[in-house]
Amino acid sequence: VKSNQIIPQIIEVTNKQNEFEIPSTCPYCKKDTEIKMDNQSKILHCTNEDCCERLVMNLSHFVSRGCMNINGLSEQIIRTFVSHGLISSAIDIYSLHKHEKYISSIEGFGSKSTKAIIKNIDISRNTDISKFINALGIQTIGATTSRDIGLNIKSVDKLFDMKVSDW
C-alpha cells in the first residue's frame, strides 16, 4: 500500500515461499556466525576477528563518502589490495604510495589509475574531525554522534585523550 499516498509500505507478506536459512558459518572464512542486537535490530556477524571480508567491509566504511571520502577506493579495489597483502588496516591505506609501482602492475590497474587513487588518499588527509570519528566505525557512534563529539574537540590528540564520560 501507499503510506500517506506516496511512500510504499509493506503491511503483510502473504507468500512465504522465499524463506531462507540463516547461515551458521561465514561464506568467506568458514568460521561461526552469530546474531547480535544493534539498536533494536538483529545483525548477523562473523565471529572471526581476522575474517578478510570483515576487514574489507570495515575499510569500505572507512573510505566511504560520509567518512574519509576517498574516491576510487571501491569495495572491489579494497578487496584486491587486501588479497595482495597491501592493506590490513585503515592506516595501511595511507602507505599505499610506497607500493605505487606494484599496484600499477596488478591486472586492471595502470599508472594513471594508481596515481589517481594515491592523489585521492592524499586529499583525504585533510578532513573534518567528525568524519574521521565516523570513519573509525565505532559501534553505536554514527554520523550524528560523530558530529556532536567533533563539535567539542578540535584535534585528534584530544580525541584519543577522551574518556566515554567526556562525551
C-alpha positions in Angstrom: 0.0 0.0 0.0 1.0 3.6 -0.3 1.5 5.3 3.1 0.4 8.9 3.0 -0.4 8.2 -0.6 3.3 8.4 -1.5 5.6 6.1 0.4 5.3 2.3 -0.3 4.7 0.4 2.9 4.6 -3.4 3.4 1.7 -4.4 5.6 1.9 -8.2 5.3 3.8 -10.9 3.5 1.3 -13.4 2.1 3.6 -15.6 0.1 6.3 -17.0 2.4 7.9 -19.4 -0.2 11.1 -17.5 -0.3 12.2 -18.3 3.3 15.9 -18.9 3.8 18.1 -20.4 6.4 20.4 -18.0 8.3 24.0 -19.2 7.7 25.7 -20.7 10.7 29.2 -20.2 9.1 30.7 -17.2 7.3 30.8 -17.8 3.5 34.3 -16.2 3.3 36.3 -17.7 6.2 34.0 -20.6 7.2 34.1 -19.6 10.9 30.9 -19.5 13.0 28.4 -16.6 12.8 26.2 -15.1 15.5 23.3 -12.8 15.6 23.8 -9.6 17.7 21.4 -6.9 18.6 22.3 -3.4 17.4 19.9 -0.5 18.1 17.0 -2.9 18.3 18.0 -4.7 15.1 19.3 -8.2 14.7 22.5 -8.3 12.7 24.4 -11.4 11.5 28.1 -11.2 12.3 31.1 -13.4 11.6 32.8 -14.3 14.9 36.3 -14.4 13.3 38.1 -11.2 14.1 40.6 -12.0 11.3 37.9 -12.6 8.6 39.1 -10.9 5.4 35.6 -9.9 4.4 35.0 -8.2 7.7 38.2 -6.2 7.0 37.0 -5.3 3.5 33.7 -4.1 4.9 35.3 -2.1 7.7 37.7 -0.5 5.2 34.9 0.2 2.8 33.1 2.1 5.6 36.3 4.0 6.4 36.8 5.2 2.8 33.1 6.0 2.1 31.7 9.4 1.2 30.4 10.2 4.7 33.7 9.2 6.3 37.2 9.8 4.7 35.6 10.2 1.2 38.4 8.5 -0.7 37.2 8.4 -4.3 38.4 5.4 -6.4 38.8 3.0 -3.5 35.8 0.8 -4.1 35.0 -2.3 -2.2 36.4 -4.4 -5.0 39.7 -2.4 -5.1 40.0 -2.7 -1.4 39.4 -6.5 -1.7 42.2 -6.6 -4.3 44.6 -4.7 -2.1 43.8 -6.9 0.9 44.3 -10.1 -1.2 47.7 -8.8 -2.4 48.7 -8.0 1.2 48.9 -4.3 0.6 46.5 -3.3 3.4 45.4 -4.9 6.6 44.2 -1.8 8.4 43.0 1.7 7.7 46.5 3.0 8.5 47.9 1.0 5.6 45.8 3.0 3.1 48.0 6.0 3.8 51.1 4.0 3.0 49.9 2.8 -0.4 52.1 5.4 -2.2 55.0 3.2 -1.2 53.6 0.4 -3.4 52.7 2.6 -6.4 54.8 0.6 -8.9 53.5 -2.8 -7.6 49.9 -1.6 -7.7 50.4 -0.4 -11.3 51.5 -3.9 -12.2 48.2 -5.5 -10.9 45.8 -6.5 -13.6 43.2 -3.8 -14.1 45.4 -1.1 -12.7 47.7 1.2 -14.6 49.9 4.1 -13.8 47.1 6.7 -14.3 44.5 4.9 -12.1 47.1 4.2 -9.4 48.2 7.9 -9.3 44.5 9.0 -9.1 43.9 6.7 -6.1 47.0 7.9 -4.3 46.1 11.5 -5.0 42.6 10.9 -3.6 44.1 9.3 -0.5 46.3 12.4 0.0 43.3 14.7 -0.4 41.5 12.7 2.4 44.2 13.6 4.9 42.6 17.0 5.4 39.2 16.1 6.7 36.7 17.2 9.3 37.2 15.6 12.7 33.6 14.4 12.8 34.1 12.5 9.5 37.3 10.9 10.9 35.4 9.8 14.1 32.7 8.3 11.9 35.3 6.6 9.7 36.6 4.7 12.8 33.5 2.6 12.7 32.9 2.6 16.5 29.8 0.6 17.2 26.8 2.8 18.0 28.6 6.0 17.0 27.3 7.1 13.6 27.4 10.4 11.7 25.3 12.4 14.2 27.2 11.3 17.3 30.5 11.8 15.5 29.4 15.4 14.6 28.4 16.0 18.3 31.8 14.7 19.5 33.6 16.7 16.9 32.0 19.9 18.0 33.5 19.5 21.4 37.1 18.8 20.3 39.4 20.4 17.8 42.2 17.8 17.4 42.8 14.1 17.0 45.1 14.3 20.0 42.2 15.4 22.2 40.0 12.7 20.8 42.4 10.0 21.9 42.7 11.5 25.3 38.9 11.5 25.9 37.0 9.1 28.1 33.4 7.9 27.4 32.3 10.2 30.3 33.7 13.2 28.4 31.1 12.7 25.6 
